[in-house]
Amino acid sequence: MKKSTYFKPTLVLKRVLHRKKTQLLLKFPYNDTIKDKIKNIEGYSWSQTLKGWYTIFNDENISFIKKHLKNDVFFRMDSSMYNSDLKKSNPKIKRELTTKNQEVLHSFHKYLRGKCYSESTIKTYGTFIADFLNYIGNSPIEELTNRDVEKFIEDVFIPKKYSISTHRQLISALKLFKAYYPQCNIEELDLKRPKRSKLLPIILSKEEVVDLLRYTKNLKHRAVLAMIYSAGLRISELLNLRLTDIDIDRRQLTIKNSKGRKDRNIILAQSFIPLMKNYLMSYEPETYFVEGKPFQKYSAESVRSFLYRSCKIANINKKVTPHTLRHSYATHLLENGIDLRYIQELLGHAKPETTMIYTHVSKKDLLKIESPLDLAVKSIVNSDNNNNNIRLSGNY
């Protein structure tokens, strides 16, 4: 009896521009086995437009998919894989700085590190100053004035519609630059930050949070979302969370070196522990609570991607981000009667004013307030016993 022959399908690797980035696109005849294997690889998403699965284009992802599916498919490299002329969607800005300004910028980075600013802040402030120095061209830094700053904002920030928070960061960067380079004529005391936007955070109801978790079928994804919500984590705190920071027996989570270089302890939700144990036994991460590949941190982009998909499946129409789950955690604590001081400690806020925003979105006390419309209808009903069935949707 002859053995049956298994004909492996051909998987085509393409290099494409999608969602403003260079992506690796996988094209193959429909096959449930291959589809499920790709679907379970972190970082891959389905594109209805491209009719294929895609991820970020790099040598690491190409090697990984070849190794992962080497026994299931024949690989074919599309000609686009060798095309180096693809335009990058967000290319680096080509700045033309003078040699002196390049040295000043490099020294400014060293100055910020000496002040123990985080690498994220150094990168942000350094980018603002680099853009500013690029804007002024060959003008000597010593001759810069506040009017040069105003013109930079008018010509660069306003056309690009930068947010108020970005504008405030620019002013902070310039104030530090003046402290580092006092020879320039910029008066830091006259630099005014625009007033901070007072936008209320988007909050999910408790029912929406439960629906979100129920409709997240992937065990790993559900564990990630449950961890963010149950502990009120920032996305950076989740990605940096190590297995050694989790004490299941004491139901305690230690967040180390978070924003403001602070540590804090959080109590793990009792209902989350069975889910977490199931996830840890199934996926066996090595170092971090959630990993894309062994010993490597998960990407924030992947979290946002599957959170978006889960919201669509759960029919949640709000604009939900990982930080929305943190906002929801704080608001629900407040509605459950937890003191603001404890919430501030759990969230790791430096100032109580930051935590106070949740008093504006909590519905606990708001629901006790009766609308004048309700009072008016009640008044009419009480004065006319014959019309005690008055409804606004109809006469009776």
C-alpha positions as CSV (number, residue, x, y, z in Angstrom):
1,M,0.0,0.0,0.0
2,K,1.5,3.4,-1.1
3,K,1.9,6.1,1.4
4,S,-0.2,9.2,0.7
5,T,1.8,12.1,-0.5
6,Y,1.3,15.5,1.3
7,F,1.5,18.4,-1.2
8,K,2.8,21.4,0.7
9,P,1.3,24.7,-0.4
10,T,3.5,27.7,-1.5
11,L,3.8,30.7,0.8
12,V,4.9,33.9,-0.9
13,L,6.9,36.5,1.1
14,K,6.3,40.0,0.0
15,R,7.6,43.4,1.1
16,V,4.8,46.0,1.1
17,L,3.9,49.4,2.5
18,H,0.9,49.2,4.8
19,R,-0.3,51.4,7.7
20,K,2.6,53.8,7.0
21,K,5.2,51.1,7.6
22,T,7.2,48.6,5.6
23,Q,5.6,45.2,6.3
24,L,6.3,41.6,5.6
25,L,3.2,40.1,3.9
26,L,2.4,36.4,3.7
27,K,0.3,35.1,0.8
28,F,-0.8,31.5,0.5
29,P,-3.8,29.4,-0.7
30,Y,-6.3,29.0,2.1
31,N,-5.2,26.4,4.6
32,D,-6.6,26.1,8.1
33,T,-3.5,24.6,9.6
34,I,-1.2,27.3,8.2
35,K,-3.6,30.0,9.1
36,D,-3.9,28.9,12.7
37,K,-0.1,28.6,13.0
38,I,0.4,32.2,11.7
39,K,-2.5,33.5,13.8
40,N,-0.8,32.3,17.0
41,I,2.5,34.0,16.2
42,E,2.7,37.3,18.1
43,G,2.9,40.4,16.0
44,Y,1.0,39.1,13.0
45,S,-2.3,40.8,11.9
46,W,-4.8,40.0,9.1
47,S,-5.3,42.7,6.5
48,Q,-8.6,42.7,4.6
49,T,-7.1,45.2,2.2
50,L,-4.0,43.1,1.4
51,K,-5.8,39.7,1.8
52,G,-3.0,38.3,3.8
53,W,-1.1,38.2,7.1
54,Y,1.5,40.8,7.8
55,T,4.1,41.9,10.4
56,I,7.0,44.4,10.6
57,F,9.5,43.8,7.8
58,N,13.0,42.8,9.2
59,D,15.5,40.0,8.9
60,E,14.5,38.6,12.3
61,N,10.8,38.1,11.3
62,I,11.8,36.6,7.9
63,S,14.1,34.1,9.6
64,F,11.5,33.3,12.3
65,I,8.6,32.6,9.8
66,K,10.9,30.4,7.7
67,K,11.9,28.3,10.7
68,H,8.4,28.2,12.1
69,L,6.8,26.9,8.9
70,K,9.7,25.1,7.2
71,N,7.8,21.7,7.4
72,D,4.5,23.0,6.2
73,V,5.1,25.1,3.1
74,F,7.4,25.9,0.2
75,F,8.7,29.4,0.4
76,R,8.9,31.8,-2.5
77,M,10.4,35.2,-2.3
78,D,8.5,37.9,-4.2
79,S,10.6,40.4,-6.2
80,S,9.6,43.1,-3.8
81,M,11.8,41.5,-1.2
82,Y,14.8,42.6,-3.1
83,N,13.4,46.1,-3.9
84,S,15.4,48.6,-1.9
85,D,13.5,51.5,-3.5
86,L,10.4,51.2,-1.3
87,K,9.7,54.6,0.3
88,K,9.7,54.6,4.0
89,S,6.5,55.8,5.5
90,N,8.0,57.7,8.4
91,P,11.6,58.4,7.3
92,K,13.9,60.2,9.7
93,I,14.0,63.9,9.2
94,K,17.2,64.9,7.5
95,R,18.5,67.7,9.6
96,E,21.3,69.9,8.4
97,L,23.1,71.0,11.6
98,T,26.3,72.9,11.7
99,T,29.3,71.2,13.2
100,K,29.1,73.4,16.2
101,N,25.4,72.8,16.7
102,Q,26.0,69.0,16.4
103,E,28.5,69.3,19.2
104,V,26.1,71.4,21.3
105,L,23.3,68.9,20.8
106,H,25.6,66.0,21.8
107,S,26.7,67.8,24.9
108,F,23.0,68.6,25.8
109,H,22.3,64.9,25.8
110,K,25.2,64.3,28.2
111,Y,23.9,67.2,30.3
112,L,20.5,65.6,30.6
113,R,22.0,62.2,31.5
114,G,24.0,64.0,34.2
115,K,20.8,65.3,35.6
116,C,19.5,61.7,35.7
117,Y,16.6,62.2,33.3
118,S,15.1,59.0,31.8
119,E,16.3,57.9,28.4
120,S,12.7,58.5,27.1
121,T,12.8,62.1,28.3
122,I,16.3,62.6,26.9
123,K,15.2,61.3,23.5
124,T,12.1,63.5,23.5
125,Y,13.8,66.7,24.6
126,G,16.8,66.0,22.3
127,T,14.5,65.7,19.3
128,F,12.8,69.0,20.1
129,I,16.2,70.9,20.4
130,A,17.5,69.2,17.3
131,D,14.5,70.3,15.3
132,F,14.8,73.8,16.7
133,L,18.5,74.0,15.8
134,N,17.7,72.7,12.3
135,Y,15.1,75.4,12.0
136,I,17.4,78.3,12.9
137,G,20.0,77.1,10.3
138,N,23.3,79.0,10.5
139,S,22.0,81.6,13.0
140,P,24.4,81.7,16.0
141,I,22.8,80.1,19.1
142,E,24.1,83.1,21.2
143,E,21.8,85.4,19.2
144,L,18.6,83.4,19.7
145,T,15.7,85.1,21.3
146,N,12.2,84.3,22.4
147,R,10.9,85.5,19.0
148,D,12.9,82.7,17.4
149,V,11.0,80.2,19.6
150,E,7.7,81.8,18.6
151,K,8.5,81.6,14.9
152,F,9.5,78.0,15.3
153,I,6.1,77.2,16.9
154,E,4.3,79.2,14.3
155,D,6.1,77.6,11.3
156,V,6.5,74.1,12.5
157,F,4.2,73.2,15.4
158,I,1.0,74.9,14.2
159,P,1.0,73.5,10.6
160,K,1.7,70.0,12.0
161,K,-1.2,70.4,14.5
162,Y,0.9,69.2,17.5
163,S,-1.0,68.6,20.7
164,I,-1.0,70.9,23.7
165,S,1.0,68.3,25.7
166,T,3.7,68.2,22.9
167,H,3.8,72.0,23.0
168,R,4.3,71.9,26.7
169,Q,7.1,69.4,26.3
170,L,8.8,71.7,23.8
171,I,8.8,74.6,26.3
172,S,10.2,72.3,29.0
173,A,13.0,71.2,26.7
174,L,13.9,74.9,25.8
175,K,14.0,75.9,29.5
176,L,16.5,73.1,30.1
177,F,18.4,74.1,27.0
178,K,18.7,77.6,28.4
179,A,20.0,76.3,31.7
180,Y,22.6,74.2,29.8
181,Y,23.5,77.0,27.4
182,P,23.0,80.3,29.2
183,Q,24.9,82.3,26.4
184,C,21.7,82.3,24.3
185,N,19.3,85.3,24.7
186,I,16.2,83.1,25.3
187,E,14.6,84.3,28.5
188,E,13.3,81.0,30.1
189,L,11.1,82.9,32.6
190,D,9.2,84.5,29.7
191,L,8.5,81.1,28.0
192,K,5.0,80.2,28.9
193,R,3.5,76.7,28.6
194,P,0.0,76.6,27.1
195,K,-2.6,75.6,29.6
196,R,-3.0,71.9,30.0
197,S,-6.1,70.3,28.3
198,K,-8.6,69.2,30.9
199,L,-10.1,66.3,29.0
200,L,-11.8,63.6,30.9
201,P,-10.5,60.0,30.4
202,I,-12.6,57.5,28.6
203,I,-13.9,54.9,31.0
204,L,-15.3,51.4,30.4
205,S,-18.1,50.2,32.6
206,K,-17.6,47.1,34.7
207,E,-19.8,45.2,32.4
208,E,-17.8,46.3,29.4
209,V,-14.6,45.2,31.0
210,V,-16.0,41.7,31.7
211,D,-17.3,41.5,28.1
212,L,-13.9,42.6,26.8
213,L,-12.2,39.7,28.6
214,R,-14.9,37.2,27.7
215,Y,-14.6,38.0,24.0
216,T,-10.7,37.8,24.1
217,K,-10.4,34.1,23.2
218,N,-6.6,34.0,23.1
219,L,-5.4,33.0,26.6
220,K,-2.3,35.1,26.5
221,H,-4.1,38.2,25.3
222,R,-6.8,37.7,27.9
223,A,-4.2,37.4,30.7
224,V,-2.5,40.6,29.5
225,L,-5.7,42.6,29.5
226,A,-6.8,41.2,32.8
227,M,-3.4,42.1,34.3
228,I,-3.5,45.7,33.1
229,Y,-7.1,46.2,34.4
230,S,-6.8,44.3,37.7
231,A,-3.6,46.0,38.7
232,G,-4.1,49.4,37.0
233,L,-0.8,49.2,35.1
234,R,0.7,51.5,32.6
235,I,1.6,49.8,29.3
236,S,5.4,50.2,30.1
237,E,4.9,48.7,33.5
238,L,3.3,45.6,32.0
239,L,6.0,45.2,29.4
240,N,8.8,45.5,32.0
241,L,7.1,43.2,34.5
242,R,9.3,40.3,35.4
243,L,8.2,36.9,36.7
244,T,10.4,37.5,39.8
245,D,8.2,40.6,40.6
246,I,5.1,38.4,41.0
247,D,4.4,36.7,44.4
248,I,1.4,34.5,43.9
249,D,1.4,33.2,47.4
250,R,1.2,36.7,48.9
251,R,-1.0,37.9,46.0
252,Q,1.4,40.7,45.5
253,L,2.8,42.5,42.5
254,T,5.9,44.7,42.7
255,I,6.3,47.4,40.1
256,K,9.9,48.5,40.0
257,N,11.5,51.7,38.7
258,S,8.3,53.0,37.2
259,K,7.5,56.6,36.2
260,G,9.5,58.9,38.4
261,R,11.9,56.1,39.3
262,K,9.5,54.8,42.0
263,D,8.6,51.3,43.2
264,R,5.2,50.3,44.5
265,N,3.3,47.2,45.6
266,I,-0.1,46.1,44.2
267,I,-2.4,43.4,45.4
268,L,-3.3,40.8,42.8
269,A,-7.0,40.2,42.2
270,Q,-8.1,36.8,43.6
271,S,-10.2,36.1,40.5
272,F,-7.2,36.8,38.2
273,I,-4.9,34.2,39.8
274,P,-6.4,31.1,38.2
275,L,-6.2,32.8,34.8
276,M,-2.6,33.8,35.4
277,K,-1.6,30.3,36.5
278,N,-3.2,28.8,33.4
279,Y,-1.4,31.3,31.2
280,L,2.0,30.8,32.8
281,M,1.7,27.0,32.6
282,S,0.5,27.1,28.9
283,Y,3.0,29.6,27.6
284,E,6.0,29.2,30.0
285,P,7.5,32.7,29.7
286,E,11.2,32.8,30.7
287,T,11.9,36.2,32.1
288,Y,9.0,38.6,31.6
289,F,5.4,38.1,32.4
290,V,4.6,38.5,28.7
291,E,7.1,37.8,26.0
292,G,7.0,38.0,22.2
293,K,10.0,35.6,21.8
294,P,11.9,33.9,24.7
295,F,13.6,36.4,27.0
296,Q,12.4,39.3,24.9
297,K,9.9,42.0,25.9
298,Y,6.5,42.0,24.3
299,S,5.7,45.0,22.1
300,A,3.2,47.8,23.0
301,E,2.0,47.7,19.4
302,S,0.9,44.1,19.7
303,V,-1.1,44.9,22.8
304,R,-2.8,47.8,21.2
305,S,-3.5,45.6,18.1
306,F,-5.3,42.7,19.9
307,L,-7.1,45.1,22.3
308,Y,-8.6,46.9,19.2
309,R,-9.7,43.5,17.8
310,S,-11.2,42.4,21.1
311,C,-13.2,45.7,21.4
312,K,-14.6,45.2,17.9
313,I,-15.7,41.6,18.7
314,A,-17.2,42.7,22.1
315,N,-19.1,45.5,20.3
316,I,-17.4,48.2,22.4
317,N,-17.5,51.4,20.3
318,K,-15.4,53.6,22.6
319,K,-11.9,54.5,21.7
320,V,-10.1,52.1,24.0
321,T,-6.3,52.0,24.6
322,P,-4.3,50.1,27.3
323,H,-4.4,53.2,29.4
324,T,-8.2,53.2,29.3
325,L,-8.1,50.0,31.4
326,R,-5.9,51.8,33.9
327,H,-8.4,54.7,34.0
328,S,-11.3,52.3,34.4
329,Y,-9.4,50.5,37.3
330,A,-9.0,53.8,39.2
331,T,-12.6,54.9,38.6
332,H,-14.1,51.6,39.6
333,L,-12.0,51.7,42.9
334,L,-13.4,55.2,43.6
335,E,-17.0,54.0,42.9
336,N,-16.4,51.1,45.3
337,G,-15.6,53.6,48.1
338,I,-11.8,53.3,48.2
339,D,-10.2,56.4,49.6
340,L,-8.3,58.7,47.1
341,R,-5.1,58.4,49.1
342,Y,-5.0,54.6,48.6
343,I,-5.9,55.0,44.9
344,Q,-3.0,57.5,44.5
345,E,-0.6,55.0,46.1
346,L,-1.9,52.1,43.9
347,L,-1.5,54.1,40.7
348,G,1.9,55.5,41.6
349,H,0.9,59.1,41.2
350,A,3.3,61.7,42.6
351,K,0.6,64.3,43.2
352,P,-2.9,63.9,44.6
353,E,-4.2,66.4,41.9
354,T,-3.4,63.8,39.3
355,T,-5.7,61.2,41.0
356,M,-8.4,63.8,41.6
357,I,-9.4,63.6,37.9
358,Y,-11.3,60.4,38.6
359,T,-13.7,62.2,40.9
360,H,-15.0,63.9,37.8
361,V,-15.8,60.6,36.0
362,S,-17.0,58.6,38.9
363,K,-20.8,58.0,38.6
364,K,-21.3,57.0,42.3
365,D,-22.4,60.4,43.5
366,L,-23.6,61.7,40.2
367,L,-26.3,59.1,40.0
368,K,-27.7,60.4,43.3
369,I,-28.5,63.7,41.6
370,E,-32.0,64.0,40.2
371,S,-32.4,65.8,36.9
372,P,-34.8,68.8,36.9
373,L,-36.7,66.9,34.2
374,D,-37.3,63.9,36.6
375,L,-38.4,66.3,39.3
376,A,-40.8,68.1,37.0
377,V,-42.4,64.8,35.8
378,K,-42.7,63.7,39.5
379,S,-44.3,67.0,40.4
380,I,-47.0,66.6,37.7
381,V,-47.7,63.0,38.7
382,N,-48.0,64.0,42.4
383,S,-50.4,66.9,41.6
384,D,-52.6,64.9,39.3
385,N,-53.5,61.4,40.5
386,N,-55.3,60.6,37.3
387,N,-52.1,61.0,35.3
388,N,-49.7,58.9,37.3
389,N,-48.6,57.0,34.1
390,I,-47.1,59.9,32.3
391,R,-44.3,58.9,30.1
392,L,-42.1,61.1,27.8
393,S,-42.1,58.5,25.1
394,G,-45.9,58.8,24.7
395,N,-48.9,60.2,26.4
396,Y,-49.5,57.1,28.6
